[in-house]
Amino acid sequence: MSAPTQMKALFSAEGKTAKVQDTSVPKPTEEEILIKNEAVTLNPTDWKHMRLMAEPGLILGCDFAGTVVETSKTHNTVNKGDKVAGFVHGGKYADRGSFAEYLKTDARLVVTVPQDVEVERAASVGVGGYTAAQALFQRLGLNLPSQTATELPQISPESPQVLIWSGSTSVGQWAIQLGRAAGYHVITTASPKNHAILKKMGAAEVYDYRDESVPEKISKGHPRLNAALDCISENGTQSLAARSLGSKGGKVVVLLKPEKEAMELRKEVEIIHTLAYTCLGKPFSYGRAEFKEEQVHADRDFIIKFANGNQGIFYHLLKNKLITGNRIKVFGQGKLDGILEGLDQLEKGQVSGEKLAFTL
Ligand SMILES: NC(=O)c1ccc[n+]([C@@H]2O[C@H](COP(=O)([O-])OP(=O)(O)OC[C@H]3O[C@@H](n4cnc5c(N)ncnc54)[C@H](OP(=O)(O)O)[C@@H]3O)[C@@H](O)[C@H]2O)c1
């Protein structure tokens, strides 16, 4: 299979919207591969870039799964014809985004898709999976999942504990599964209708986040709990996660800007912000924040432990069915402008406990 020179992609457009346009197929650098895209999954960041952040003329979309059509000159992590998944920084570049027929990315930053994993489910590893891995294992410093075990580790009352606040989010579902695979007793919160699903994914305990007494219940019941990931991180959830930690406090990783109230709540609790785009290895600006080469290279080198074709932790866990990724709902296929319908549902908060996927 060789690539054509022209393709279609969904670009950010005037009026905070998006439209499909013809454009050149991206030209990979020596470190990059070219992928023929087959499936994408949608993230809140996609509509946020379209509505709030991207100027017109940039390719939208982050998550992807597809087939390698050109390999890298410098990194032999994958071969032509391999199915791979991952994510790129959509809404930031004119030649890099996943809502497109072809895309390019660093050869070390993709996960080979095991044979019996569907492309739609594989695509969900992108923003959701990489964010969960970065938050839990780099920022919180949890023990990594085994890369040789073919069964999940036993969990006992002595197992280390982690709190995933709002586990039915995309990031939360990945975090529950990764935490469980790493041997943690996973405590999480969600709407009651999602409790059974999250237990099946590996959560040991699930609480309703609407019950105001939950932070104190978790804190009192788990005095040594010292690590949390807040998968919502706005409108006060950072404080709820901070209150849930045990008596000695610890760290709460947040996905949006740290909230002042949460930072001032408990002196023994540290609030740490994480941003998945930093693992893509390219310096960039985000609002007023600048992410320089030193940080993005360190974050890229860390996430390669999880990606790296079929040599990383994600491949091992997916192949051995120790993790399965997000619950998927395929909402559309075909012409790329069909993606707008899914972005609208996400923006309106109509998606609960599942990941919207679109096949090309
Ligand atoms: N920093 C980063 O790198 C990064 C990466 C990924 C995402 N994010 C951000 O993280 C947020 C979540 O993204 P996502 O894609 O994981 O989410 P998502 O899948 O779109 O989240 C949907 C879920 O949010 C839950 N929810 C809604 N309001 C809630 C509240 N007040 N408290 C607790 N749970 C609530 C709902 O749970 P129930 O249905 O169970 O009620 C629903 O299932 C977004 O703001 C996104 O932009 C940041």
The ligand as an SDF file (V2000), in Angstrom:
LIG
                    3D

 48 52  0  0  0  0  0  0  0  0999 V2000
   -4.6910   17.2630   31.0150 N   0  0  0  0  0  0  0  0  0  0  0  0
   -4.8560   16.3470   30.0730 C   0  0  0  0  0  0  0  0  0  0  0  0
   -3.9060   15.9040   29.4520 O   0  0  0  0  0  0  0  0  0  0  0  0
   -6.2370   15.8260   29.7920 C   0  0  0  0  0  0  0  0  0  0  0  0
   -6.3690   14.6230   29.1090 C   0  0  0  0  0  0  0  0  0  0  0  0
   -7.6410   14.1070   28.9040 C   0  0  0  0  0  0  0  0  0  0  0  0
   -8.7700   14.8060   29.3360 C   0  0  0  0  0  0  0  0  0  0  0  0
   -8.5900   16.0010   29.9460 N   0  0  0  0  0  0  0  0  0  0  0  0
   -9.7780   16.7400   30.4400 C   0  0  0  0  0  0  0  0  0  0  0  0
  -10.3650   15.9180   31.4440 O   0  0  0  0  0  0  0  0  0  0  0  0
  -11.7760   16.0500   31.4070 C   0  0  0  0  0  0  0  0  0  0  0  0
  -12.4040   14.6780   31.2470 C   0  0  0  0  0  0  0  0  0  0  0  0
  -12.0750   14.1260   29.9960 O   0  0  0  0  0  0  0  0  0  0  0  0
  -12.5350   12.6460   29.5690 P   0  0  0  0  0  0  0  0  0  0  0  0
  -12.4500   12.5350   28.0980 O   0  0  0  0  0  0  0  0  0  0  0  0
  -11.8330   11.6410   30.3770 O   0  0  0  0  0  0  0  0  0  0  0  0
  -14.0540   12.6940   30.0610 O   0  0  0  0  0  0  0  0  0  0  0  0
  -15.3920   12.1500   29.4470 P   0  0  0  0  0  0  0  0  0  0  0  0
  -15.1870   10.7270   29.0920 O   0  0  0  0  0  0  0  0  0  0  0  0
  -15.9420   13.0610   28.4300 O   0  0  0  0  0  0  0  0  0  0  0  0
  -16.2890   12.3000   30.7750 O   0  0  0  0  0  0  0  0  0  0  0  0
  -17.6150   11.9080   30.8140 C   0  0  0  0  0  0  0  0  0  0  0  0
  -17.9180   11.4930   32.2420 C   0  0  0  0  0  0  0  0  0  0  0  0
  -17.7600   12.5950   33.1300 O   0  0  0  0  0  0  0  0  0  0  0  0
  -18.4160   12.2780   34.3140 C   0  0  0  0  0  0  0  0  0  0  0  0
  -18.7590   13.5270   35.0290 N   0  0  0  0  0  0  0  0  0  0  0  0
  -19.3680   14.6070   34.5190 C   0  0  0  0  0  0  0  0  0  0  0  0
  -19.4690   15.5760   35.4780 N   0  0  0  0  0  0  0  0  0  0  0  0
  -18.9050   15.0840   36.5990 C   0  0  0  0  0  0  0  0  0  0  0  0
  -18.7040   15.5930   37.9250 C   0  0  0  0  0  0  0  0  0  0  0  0
  -19.1030   16.8100   38.2900 N   0  0  0  0  0  0  0  0  0  0  0  0
  -18.0680   14.8080   38.8240 N   0  0  0  0  0  0  0  0  0  0  0  0
  -17.6420   13.5840   38.4850 C   0  0  0  0  0  0  0  0  0  0  0  0
  -17.8050   13.0450   37.2420 N   0  0  0  0  0  0  0  0  0  0  0  0
  -18.4370   13.7840   36.3220 C   0  0  0  0  0  0  0  0  0  0  0  0
  -19.6380   11.4850   33.8900 C   0  0  0  0  0  0  0  0  0  0  0  0
  -19.7130   10.4040   34.8030 O   0  0  0  0  0  0  0  0  0  0  0  0
  -21.0750    9.6550   35.1560 P   0  0  0  0  0  0  0  0  0  0  0  0
  -21.7440    9.3640   33.8550 O   0  0  0  0  0  0  0  0  0  0  0  0
  -20.6470    8.4240   35.8970 O   0  0  0  0  0  0  0  0  0  0  0  0
  -21.8650   10.6240   35.9930 O   0  0  0  0  0  0  0  0  0  0  0  0
  -19.3080   11.0010   32.4570 C   0  0  0  0  0  0  0  0  0  0  0  0
  -19.3000    9.5900   32.3330 O   0  0  0  0  0  0  0  0  0  0  0  0
  -12.0930   17.0210   30.2680 C   0  0  0  0  0  0  0  0  0  0  0  0
  -12.2090   18.3230   30.7940 O   0  0  0  0  0  0  0  0  0  0  0  0
  -10.8540   16.9300   29.3910 C   0  0  0  0  0  0  0  0  0  0  0  0
  -10.6510   18.0680   28.5910 O   0  0  0  0  0  0  0  0  0  0  0  0
   -7.3600   16.5410   30.1890 C   0  0  0  0  0  0  0  0  0  0  0  0
  1  2  1  0
  2  3  2  0
  2  4  1  0
  4  5  1  0
  4 48  2  0
  5  6  2  0
  6  7  1  0
  7  8  2  0
  8  9  1  0
  8 48  1  0
  9 10  1  0
  9 46  1  0
 10 11  1  0
 11 12  1  0
 11 44  1  0
 12 13  1  0
 13 14  1  0
 14 15  2  0
 14 16  1  0
 14 17  1  0
 17 18  1  0
 18 19  2  0
 18 20  1  0
 18 21  1  0
 21 22  1  0
 22 23  1  0
 23 24  1  0
 23 42  1  0
 24 25  1  0
 25 26  1  0
 25 36  1  0
 26 27  1  0
 26 35  1  0
 27 28  2  0
 28 29  1  0
 29 30  1  0
 29 35  2  0
 30 31  1  0
 30 32  2  0
 32 33  1  0
 33 34  2  0
 34 35  1  0
 36 37  1  0
 36 42  1  0
 37 38  1  0
 38 39  2  0
 38 40  1  0
 38 41  1  0
 42 43  1  0
 44 45  1  0
 44 46  1  0
 46 47  1  0
M  CHG  2   8   1  16  -1
M  END
$$$$
